[in-house]
Structures are given as structure tokens and as C-alpha cells.
Amino acid sequence: MRGATQVRWAACAVAVALAATACGGGDGDGGGSGGADGIVSSSWGDPQNPLEPANTNEVQGGKVLDMVFRGLIRYDPKTGEAQNMIAESIDSTDSQNFTIKLKDGWTFSNGEKVTAKSFVDAWNYGAALKNNQKNAYFFQYIEGYDKVHPESGSASAETLSGLKVVDDLTFTAKLTQKFSLWPDTLGYAAFVPLPKAFYDDHDAWLSKPVGNGPYTIESYAKGSSMNLRKWDDYPGDDKAKNGGVDLKVFTDNNTAYTDLTAGNLDLVDDVPASQLRNVEADLGDRYINTPAGIIQTIAFPFYEKEWDTDDARKVRQGLSMAINRPQITDQIFQKTRTPASDWTSPVLGADGGFKEGLCGKECTYNKAEAKKLIDEGGGIPGGQLKISYNADTGSHKEWVDAVCNSINNVMGDNKACVGGPVGTFADFRAQVSTQKLTSAWRAGWQMDYPLIQNFLQPLYYTNAPSNDGKWSNQEFDDLVDKANAESDKAKAVTTFQDAEKILVTEMPVIPLWYQNGSAGYSDRVDNVALNPFSVPVYEEITVK
């Protein structure tokens, strides 16, 4: 969910950058959370869009949706495992036609009952071309999507033909192909139900969203704060253990960190890189550093012919081997990053598709072999590797320079690689997503849901709009299609890994490191943890 581009495949494409830009100068109002009603104060950044679930595809809005809504599936906050929430069951005999039964007793905070229609109407709204929802592509596997959201022209249908309401607590979904892992994707926020109030008075709902999660929104002052309060009648078993959360907008995460250490804030969920050397001394065991479903990479422009050749493939492999990942992660990131050896994340676990070492020697620093491959490939296209990055957060320059220093050391040329700062995140993403860059750029991915499919298909499948470099490989596409159609999850994962092995030989992007989630909290709160998406588990936090 955590990206800012309009894409059809996966919304997290650029979430890592958003996480770095999502803090700012707090209003300092009220200090910490040790006061009345057990309210927790936490750093935050304004959402990019209004909080429609199918239109929110970045980290900050996603945090709120996670507190205000519950869907069919919820990902275990410790393991990431997909578990039934509102769903009583999601059954299929052929991995293409699914029957979804709901648990009885769920309501929205305005008292309206959560029914099968609550889901079907919400999914139809999210998929419809006329509603211009950024997450519409999440409904693409449901039959009829091509009619309600055609790639060009006008819609020829208003609702997805693959969705049918059977009764108040049952609906069916027919997909356009077999997709055995599809139920596991349904914990993503685009799939939550919506109340009638959403459609009856849309503007009013947007000003104060009504959901069915453990918190309700009390107030929102854009650019300043959002106050959420515990919903006492919440029907789920994950009730809030605090009185509410005050999210305070910061435009600089260093300011948020200063407020935390000064006792004016309870939680910062993105410790700035500049503070990593001090954080353990400042916070002791109130500092959290835990693996998250995030990977950083360097991407290439395959729409530039000189990068889309067999010689350039050797150069990309050589560049990967020229990067001393262990040294960079140790010296710059203070153990908050782990050198990547595949294109997924360790939080998936072996059963979920993570395979340590899958990339092999191509992702292992080897100075001599790196230079040999780059030279065999005719050298770096254009004579110089320019790694573009957004310069507005101050969090990327140091590591980009370090990557370039490593490459330059291998090449014996201090100008073989240089950083290419772009003023703002918006300008940077505009250049990336419209294929304006002619050399490499930093890329990041934060998972939408904990499946290997989410780390591969949205980024590398032909014409997937998060495939900003426009890499294309038919064998890779065929293996992804085969994996999606596989009815056995273990076989599907293995087939996805077969597709991933093609990335080793082709190196469409260079995997750099897996990113940890980092957070710090005050001595007024306890039971603070980050989930595998690096988002705080707000409802578990207790106030002393």
C-alpha cells in the first residue's frame, strides 16, 4: 500500500521513500500521553489522499486505515500470517471460484451491520474507472474488471460480474484465472467493507471516515494532527488497550525524535539515520529494530537501448558484485539493514518464499570479478553510472555516495559512479514513472501483503506499471502465470522462486539490502511493537 504512483499492480512501490518523508514539526500540544484517558501520542505524516481505502496507497494513510478498518483477513502482527478476521471461511474447489462467508455480529461504528453487500459494494466502487481509485488494480483478478476498468476507453459495465451477493453473510467471487494465493491478499486495505454512509454523503464521510475497526476518528486537522479514540463497542477480539492515539504531523523526523527524547512525544516509528548512533544510549530497551517487509534496490532504464543488451546484462551483474553491502549496511545503517541475497524479504520466511542466498555470487562483493564483467560488457553505458534519488529527506545521499564509492573503487575511477539528487520526492517519482531517467535510480518496495508474489509480479512482470524500468522477459512472465495458477501453495512458492532465479541472470534491478523497521518510545508507554510492515501495532500499546 505504501507507494505514491498510480499503478495497476502494487501500491508499495515507493513506500520506502514515503516512510522517510512522513514526519514533521509537531505542534507540541499536550506533550506525551501520560495524561487523561490513556492517549498515546505518535509521529505521523499527512496522507497523500483522502482516506478512501481503495484510494490510499502510502504509508501514512495506511496507518490510519489499519486502525479504523477490519477486513476479511488480518495479517498476524507478529508473524504476518494471513488469518481470518471478518471471514468465517473462504473456500474454493478450483482456486478460481471462491465462496466467502462472514462472521455474524460485526458492525460499523455508526451501528450499521457489516454484510456481504458491504464488501461487494466497496469492491465495485474501488474497481470502477469513474471513481479513479489508485488501488483499483487490486481487483483486476475478479471477472469483469476489464469491463468496469478498461485500459483505454469508457467502462462498459458498472459492477464486477465476478461478484455475487448470496445472502447477508455470504458472497462469491469468480476470478479470471486460478490464483491459489488470492485469499491471502484480502488483508490489504483496498478490500475492507464500507458503510452506506460512504455513498449516501461522500463528502461528509471523507471529512470524518466511519469504519469498523478498534478506533474511530475524533478529529483531523490537515497538516497538524489526527485524533483517534478507542471504540468501546468494537466487536473484534483485538480491542484497543489504550484510550486512543493522537497522530502528530512532522515534516522532519529529526524533530520528532527530539520531541520524543524531550518527553513531548510517546512514539516515533521512523528513527532517522542521523540518530542511529545515539538511539541505544538515548532510549535503551525502548528502541525497536526489527525486520520488515522492505527491500531497497537500484533500478535501470530498459527503455534506453544501451541498457537492454546482453553486454549490459554483464555490466549490471558486475555492478551488483561491485557493491560492498556488508560494509555499507554496517557503517551507515548501524545494523538496521541486512545485505540482500534475494529479491524478497526475510519476513516471508522459507514457507512464504524467502530464500537466503538465492542470488548467489551475483550479489556477493567480488572486486576482481565485478570489474571483469563490467569490462567484458563494454563498460558502463554512457561511461558513467548516475544513481538518481530524492534529496528532500536527507536519508539517501549518504548510502548512494557509499555505493558509488564502492563501485568507483572497483573501477579505479572516482567518476565511474555519481549520485544524482532530485529536489523533491514528487519530482523524483515523476521522472521515474514517466521514464525520463537515462541511468539508474534508487528504488524501494514495501510489501502490500506477505507473499512472494507481491515482491515479484508488481515489479518485474511485463508492463506492470510498478515496473518503471520496463524490463520484460517472457520466461519470467510465464513462470509467474504458472505459479499463480498452481493450486498447491508450496508448489506455487517454488515456481515463483524459479521465476526469481531469472532475475539473477538478468539483474533487472540490483538488490541492496533488507530494511528493518525502527521505532523509539517514551517511558510512559509499554507493549510497543512493529508489525512485519514496519507499522506500530497501536491497539496493543498500553499507557502506564
Secondary structure as the mmCIF struct_conf table of DSSP 4:
data_model
#
loop_
_struct_conf.conf_type_id
_struct_conf.id
_struct_conf.beg_label_comp_id
_struct_conf.beg_label_asym_id
_struct_conf.beg_label_seq_id
_struct_conf.end_label_comp_id
_struct_conf.end_label_asym_id
_struct_conf.end_label_seq_id
BEND BEND1 THR A 5 THR A 5
BEND BEND2 ARG A 8 TRP A 9
TURN_TY1_P TURN_TY1_P1 ALA A 11 VAL A 14
HELX_RH_AL_P HELX_RH_AL_P1 ALA A 15 THR A 21
TURN_TY1_P TURN_TY1_P2 ASP A 29 GLY A 30
BEND BEND3 GLY A 32 SER A 33
BEND BEND4 GLY A 35 GLY A 35
HELX_RH_3T_P HELX_RH_3T_P1 ALA A 36 GLY A 38
STRN STRN1 ILE A 39 TRP A 44
BEND BEND5 GLN A 48 ASN A 49
HELX_RH_3T_P HELX_RH_3T_P2 PRO A 53 ASN A 55
BEND BEND6 GLU A 58 GLU A 58
HELX_RH_AL_P HELX_RH_AL_P2 VAL A 59 VAL A 68
BEND BEND7 LEU A 72 LEU A 72
STRN STRN2 ILE A 73 TYR A 75
TURN_TY1_P TURN_TY1_P3 PRO A 77 THR A 79
STRN STRN3 ALA A 82 ASN A 84
BEND BEND8 MET A 85 ILE A 86
STRN STRN4 ALA A 87 SER A 92
BEND BEND9 THR A 93 GLN A 96
STRN STRN5 ASN A 97 LEU A 102
HELX_LH_PP_P HELX_LH_PP_P1 LYS A 103 LYS A 103
TURN_TY1_P TURN_TY1_P4 ASP A 104 GLY A 105
STRN STRN6 THR A 107 THR A 107
TURN_TY1_P TURN_TY1_P5 SER A 109 ASN A 110
BEND BEND10 GLY A 111 GLY A 111
HELX_LH_PP_P HELX_LH_PP_P2 GLU A 112 GLU A 112
STRN STRN7 LYS A 113 LYS A 113
HELX_LH_PP_P HELX_LH_PP_P3 VAL A 114 VAL A 114
HELX_RH_AL_P HELX_RH_AL_P3 ALA A 116 ALA A 127
HELX_RH_3T_P HELX_RH_3T_P3 LEU A 129 ASN A 131
TURN_TY1_P TURN_TY1_P6 ASN A 132 ASN A 132
TURN_TY1_P TURN_TY1_P7 LYS A 134 ASN A 135
HELX_RH_3T_P HELX_RH_3T_P4 ALA A 136 PHE A 139
TURN_TY1_P TURN_TY1_P8 GLN A 140 TYR A 141
STRN STRN8 ILE A 142 ILE A 142
TURN_TY1_P TURN_TY1_P9 GLU A 143 GLY A 144
HELX_RH_AL_P HELX_RH_AL_P4 TYR A 145 VAL A 148
BEND BEND11 HIS A 149 HIS A 149
BEND BEND12 GLU A 151 GLY A 153
BEND BEND13 SER A 156 SER A 156
BEND BEND14 GLU A 158 THR A 159
TURN_TY1_P TURN_TY1_P10 SER A 161 GLY A 162
STRN STRN9 LEU A 163 ASP A 167
TURN_TY1_P TURN_TY1_P11 ASP A 168 LEU A 169
STRN STRN10 THR A 170 LYS A 174
STRN STRN11 LEU A 175 LEU A 175
BEND BEND15 THR A 176 GLN A 177
TURN_TY1_P TURN_TY1_P12 SER A 180 LEU A 181
HELX_RH_3T_P HELX_RH_3T_P5 TRP A 182 GLY A 187
BEND BEND16 TYR A 188 TYR A 188
HELX_RH_3T_P HELX_RH_3T_P6 ALA A 189 PHE A 191
HELX_RH_AL_P HELX_RH_AL_P5 LYS A 196 ASP A 200
TURN_TY1_P TURN_TY1_P13 ASP A 201 ASP A 201
HELX_RH_AL_P HELX_RH_AL_P6 HIS A 202 SER A 207
BEND BEND17 LYS A 208 LYS A 208
BEND BEND18 ASN A 212 PRO A 214
STRN STRN12 TYR A 215 ALA A 221
TURN_TY1_P TURN_TY1_P14 LYS A 222 SER A 224
STRN STRN13 SER A 225 LYS A 230
TURN_TY1_P TURN_TY1_P15 ASP A 232 ASP A 233
BEND BEND19 GLY A 236 ASP A 238
BEND BEND20 LYS A 241 GLY A 243
STRN STRN14 GLY A 244 VAL A 249
BEND BEND21 THR A 251 THR A 251
HELX_RH_AL_P HELX_RH_AL_P7 ASN A 253 THR A 261
TURN_TY1_P TURN_TY1_P16 ALA A 262 GLY A 263
BEND BEND22 ASN A 264 ASN A 264
BEND BEND23 ASP A 266 ASP A 266
STRN STRN15 LEU A 267 VAL A 268
BEND BEND24 ASP A 269 ASP A 270
HELX_RH_3T_P HELX_RH_3T_P7 ALA A 273 GLN A 275
TURN_TY1_P TURN_TY1_P17 LEU A 276 ASN A 278
HELX_RH_AL_P HELX_RH_AL_P8 VAL A 279 LEU A 283
HELX_RH_3T_P HELX_RH_3T_P8 GLY A 284 ARG A 286
STRN STRN16 TYR A 287 ALA A 299
TURN_TY1_P TURN_TY1_P18 PHE A 302 TYR A 303
BEND BEND25 GLU A 304 GLU A 304
HELX_RH_3T_P HELX_RH_3T_P9 LYS A 305 TRP A 307
BEND BEND26 ASP A 308 THR A 309
HELX_RH_AL_P HELX_RH_AL_P9 ASP A 310 MET A 321
TURN_TY1_P TURN_TY1_P19 ALA A 322 ALA A 322
HELX_RH_AL_P HELX_RH_AL_P10 ARG A 325 GLN A 331
TURN_TY1_P TURN_TY1_P20 ILE A 332 ILE A 332
BEND BEND27 PHE A 333 PHE A 333
TURN_TY1_P TURN_TY1_P21 GLN A 334 LYS A 335
BEND BEND28 THR A 336 THR A 336
STRN STRN17 ARG A 337 PRO A 339
BEND BEND29 SER A 341 THR A 344
HELX_RH_3T_P HELX_RH_3T_P10 PRO A 346 LEU A 348
HELX_RH_AL_P HELX_RH_AL_P11 GLY A 349 GLY A 352
TURN_TY1_P TURN_TY1_P22 GLY A 353 GLY A 353
TURN_TY1_P TURN_TY1_P23 GLU A 356 CYS A 359
HELX_RH_3T_P HELX_RH_3T_P11 GLY A 360 CYS A 363
BEND BEND30 THR A 364 THR A 364
HELX_RH_AL_P HELX_RH_AL_P12 LYS A 367 GLU A 376
TURN_TY1_P TURN_TY1_P24 GLY A 377 GLY A 378
BEND BEND31 GLY A 379 ILE A 380
HELX_RH_3T_P HELX_RH_3T_P12 PRO A 381 GLY A 383
BEND BEND32 GLN A 384 GLN A 384
STRN STRN18 LEU A 385 ASN A 390
BEND BEND33 ASP A 392 HIS A 396
HELX_RH_AL_P HELX_RH_AL_P13 LYS A 397 MET A 411
TURN_TY1_P TURN_TY1_P25 GLY A 412 GLY A 412
TURN_TY1_P TURN_TY1_P26 ASN A 414 LYS A 415
BEND BEND34 ALA A 416 ALA A 416
STRN STRN19 CYS A 417 VAL A 422
BEND BEND35 GLY A 423 GLY A 423
HELX_RH_AL_P HELX_RH_AL_P14 PHE A 425 SER A 433
TURN_TY1_P TURN_TY1_P27 THR A 434 GLN A 435
BEND BEND36 THR A 438 SER A 439
STRN STRN20 TRP A 441 GLN A 446
BEND BEND37 ASP A 448 PRO A 450
HELX_RH_AL_P HELX_RH_AL_P15 ILE A 452 TYR A 460
BEND BEND38 TYR A 461 TYR A 461
TURN_TY1_P TURN_TY1_P28 THR A 462 ASN A 463
TURN_TY1_P TURN_TY1_P29 PRO A 465 SER A 466
TURN_TY1_P TURN_TY1_P30 ASP A 468 GLY A 469
HELX_RH_AL_P HELX_RH_AL_P16 GLN A 474 ALA A 485
BEND BEND39 SER A 487 ASP A 488
HELX_RH_AL_P HELX_RH_AL_P17 LYS A 489 GLU A 506
BEND BEND40 PRO A 508 PRO A 508
STRN STRN21 VAL A 509 TYR A 521
TURN_TY1_P TURN_TY1_P31 ASP A 523 ARG A 524
STRN STRN22 VAL A 525 ASP A 526
STRN STRN23 LEU A 530 LEU A 530
TURN_TY1_P TURN_TY1_P32 PRO A 532 PHE A 533
BEND BEND41 SER A 534 SER A 534
STRN STRN24 PRO A 536 PRO A 536
HELX_RH_3T_P HELX_RH_3T_P13 TYR A 538 GLU A 540
STRN STRN25 THR A 542 VAL A 543
#
